[in-house]
């Protein structure tokens, strides 16, 4: 979730906690599951019931465990294919819960159809953003581009939700509009990159050699 320049600093900060968890037998997969369940629970239990600020606080706390499970996985030997898939699945589940909670609240007591529309569009483009990357990497093409990846997506939606919960007018509207525009640009960036790097290569054939 963090840029490459910040990773060494974060690793140093988390190192004592990672060591403690490793000695206690805690696994990276366990942290992933805890973070996912906490984020989903916070979104559905708080944001979906109109407690936007405290919902944002709870979801943010559990989302940040994404930093810890990665550090723990590296300390335990680099993780596993299952762990990587579990982590990505958990990320998608948390994202769906956050936007779904916004749709639930604002289509009912929150009574704001514009936010419902914006949240649904952001959710759809978020799915497309992840799908394009996964599909490209599935055929061996790099796809690490985009002005809005998961970190930016979470910052925008949680920033808007939290400020809205504090009574700041139109904070969520602005956050979702910026996210919508950035997500659309990101999808376009990734498709253009795939078009450029995949030119002249047969469809459906991975461009990386199989692992012996």
C-alpha positions as CSV (number, residue, x, y, z in Angstrom):
1,X,0.0,0.0,0.0
2,X,2.9,2.4,0.5
3,X,5.4,3.7,-2.1
4,X,8.8,2.1,-2.3
5,X,10.5,5.1,-0.6
6,X,8.4,4.7,2.5
7,X,8.7,0.9,2.9
8,X,12.2,0.9,4.6
9,X,11.0,3.4,7.3
10,X,7.8,1.5,7.9
11,X,9.7,-1.8,8.2
12,X,12.0,-0.3,10.9
13,X,9.0,1.0,12.9
14,X,7.2,-2.3,12.6
15,X,10.2,-4.5,13.2
16,X,9.8,-4.9,17.1
17,X,6.1,-5.7,16.7
18,X,6.8,-8.2,13.9
19,X,9.4,-9.9,16.0
20,X,7.0,-10.2,19.0
21,X,4.2,-11.6,16.8
22,X,6.6,-14.1,15.2
23,X,7.7,-15.4,18.5
24,X,4.1,-15.7,19.6
25,X,3.4,-17.9,16.6
26,X,1.1,-15.4,14.9
27,X,0.9,-15.9,11.1
28,X,0.6,-13.3,8.3
29,X,-2.5,-15.1,7.1
30,X,-4.0,-14.7,10.6
31,X,-3.3,-10.9,10.5
32,X,-4.9,-10.7,7.0
33,X,-8.1,-12.4,8.2
34,X,-8.3,-10.3,11.3
35,X,-7.8,-7.1,9.3
36,X,-10.4,-8.1,6.8
37,X,-13.0,-9.1,9.3
38,X,-12.4,-5.9,11.3
39,X,-12.7,-3.6,8.3
40,X,-15.8,-5.4,7.1
41,X,-17.3,-5.3,10.5
42,X,-16.6,-1.7,11.0
43,X,-18.0,-0.8,7.7
44,X,-21.2,-2.8,8.0
45,X,-21.7,-2.2,11.8
46,X,-20.9,1.5,11.9
47,X,-20.8,3.2,8.5
48,X,-23.9,1.4,7.3
49,X,-25.8,2.6,10.4
50,X,-24.8,6.3,9.9
51,X,-21.9,6.4,12.4
52,X,-19.6,7.7,9.7
53,X,-16.8,9.2,11.8
54,X,-16.3,6.3,14.2
55,X,-16.8,3.9,11.3
56,X,-13.9,5.6,9.5
57,X,-11.7,5.3,12.6
58,X,-12.4,1.6,13.1
59,X,-12.0,0.7,9.4
60,X,-8.8,2.7,9.1
61,X,-7.3,0.9,12.1
62,X,-8.0,-2.6,10.6
63,X,-7.0,-1.5,7.1
64,X,-3.6,-0.5,8.4
65,X,-3.0,-4.1,9.4
66,X,-2.3,-4.6,5.7
67,X,1.1,-3.1,6.5
68,X,1.7,-5.5,9.3
69,X,0.7,-8.8,7.5
70,X,3.1,-7.9,4.6
71,X,6.0,-7.3,7.0
72,X,5.3,-10.4,9.0
73,X,5.1,-12.5,5.8
74,X,8.5,-11.2,4.7
75,X,9.9,-12.0,8.1
76,X,8.6,-15.5,7.9
77,X,10.3,-16.2,4.6
78,X,8.5,-14.1,2.0
79,X,4.9,-15.4,2.2
80,X,3.2,-18.0,0.0
81,X,1.0,-17.9,-3.2
82,X,-2.0,-18.7,-1.0
83,X,-1.1,-15.8,1.4
84,X,-0.8,-13.4,-1.6
85,X,-4.2,-14.5,-2.9
86,X,-5.8,-14.3,0.5
87,X,-4.4,-10.8,1.0
88,X,-5.8,-9.6,-2.3
89,X,-9.2,-11.2,-1.6
90,X,-9.3,-9.5,1.8
91,X,-8.5,-6.2,0.2
92,X,-11.4,-6.6,-2.2
93,X,-13.8,-7.7,0.5
94,X,-12.9,-4.6,2.7
95,X,-13.4,-2.3,-0.3
96,X,-16.7,-3.8,-1.2
97,X,-17.9,-3.5,2.4
98,X,-16.9,0.2,2.6
99,X,-18.7,1.2,-0.6
100,X,-21.6,-1.1,0.1
101,X,-22.1,0.4,3.6
102,X,-22.2,3.9,2.0
103,X,-24.8,2.8,-0.5
104,X,-26.9,1.2,2.2
105,X,-26.9,4.2,4.5
106,X,-27.4,6.9,1.8
107,X,-30.1,4.9,0.0
108,X,-32.0,4.8,3.3
109,X,-31.9,7.1,6.3
110,X,-29.0,9.1,4.8
111,X,-31.2,9.9,1.8
112,X,-28.7,11.1,-0.7
113,X,-29.1,9.5,-4.1
114,X,-26.1,11.4,-5.6
115,X,-23.8,9.8,-3.1
116,X,-25.4,6.4,-3.8
117,X,-24.7,6.9,-7.5
118,X,-21.1,8.1,-7.0
119,X,-20.3,5.3,-4.6
120,X,-21.6,2.7,-7.0
121,X,-19.6,4.2,-9.9
122,X,-16.5,4.3,-7.7
123,X,-17.1,0.7,-6.7
124,X,-17.4,-0.4,-10.3
125,X,-14.3,1.4,-11.4
126,X,-12.4,0.0,-8.5
127,X,-13.3,-3.5,-9.5
128,X,-12.2,-2.7,-13.1
129,X,-8.9,-1.2,-11.9
130,X,-8.1,-4.4,-10.1
131,X,-9.4,-6.7,-12.8
132,X,-7.3,-5.1,-15.6
133,X,-4.1,-5.5,-13.5
134,X,-4.9,-9.1,-12.6
135,X,-5.8,-10.0,-16.2
136,X,-2.7,-8.4,-17.6
137,X,-0.4,-10.1,-15.1
138,X,-2.2,-13.4,-15.8
139,X,-0.8,-13.2,-19.3
140,X,2.6,-12.0,-18.1
141,X,2.3,-8.3,-18.8
142,X,3.3,-5.7,-16.2
143,X,0.6,-3.4,-15.1
144,X,1.9,-1.3,-12.2
145,X,0.7,2.1,-13.3
146,X,-2.2,4.4,-12.3
147,X,-2.7,7.6,-10.4
148,X,-5.3,5.9,-8.1
149,X,-4.4,2.6,-6.6
150,X,-5.7,1.1,-3.4
151,X,-4.0,3.5,-1.0
152,X,-5.4,6.5,-2.8
153,X,-8.8,4.9,-3.1
154,X,-9.0,4.3,0.6
155,X,-7.6,7.7,1.5
156,X,-10.2,9.5,-0.6
157,X,-13.3,7.5,0.5
158,X,-12.3,7.3,4.2
159,X,-11.3,11.0,4.3
160,X,-14.6,12.0,2.8
161,X,-16.6,9.7,5.0
162,X,-14.9,10.8,8.2
163,X,-15.2,14.5,7.5
164,X,-18.8,14.0,6.5
165,X,-19.4,12.3,9.9
166,X,-17.9,15.4,11.5
167,X,-20.5,17.5,9.7
168,X,-18.2,19.0,7.0
169,X,-20.6,19.7,4.1
170,X,-19.9,18.0,0.7
171,X,-16.7,16.3,2.0
172,X,-17.9,12.9,0.9
173,X,-19.2,14.3,-2.5
174,X,-15.8,15.8,-3.2
175,X,-13.9,12.7,-2.2
176,X,-16.0,10.4,-4.3
177,X,-15.9,12.7,-7.4
178,X,-12.1,12.9,-7.2
179,X,-11.9,9.2,-6.7
180,X,-14.2,8.6,-9.7
181,X,-12.2,10.7,-12.0
182,X,-8.9,9.3,-10.8
183,X,-10.2,5.7,-11.1
184,X,-11.3,6.3,-14.7
185,X,-7.9,7.7,-15.6
186,X,-6.2,4.7,-13.9
187,X,-8.3,2.2,-15.9
188,X,-7.3,4.0,-19.1
189,X,-3.6,4.1,-18.1
190,X,-3.5,0.4,-17.5
191,X,-5.3,-0.5,-20.7
192,X,-2.9,1.7,-22.7
193,X,0.1,0.2,-21.0
194,X,-1.2,-3.3,-21.8
195,X,-1.8,-2.3,-25.4
196,X,1.7,-1.0,-25.7
197,X,3.6,-3.8,-24.0
198,X,1.4,-6.6,-25.5
199,X,1.8,-5.4,-29.1
200,X,2.9,-8.2,-31.3
201,X,2.4,-11.0,-28.7
202,X,-0.2,-13.7,-29.2
203,X,-3.3,-13.5,-27.0
204,X,-3.6,-16.0,-24.2
205,X,0.0,-17.0,-24.1
206,X,2.1,-15.9,-21.1
207,X,5.2,-14.0,-22.0
208,X,7.2,-15.2,-19.0
209,X,8.7,-18.7,-19.1
210,X,7.1,-21.3,-16.8
211,X,8.8,-22.1,-13.6
212,X,10.5,-25.5,-14.0
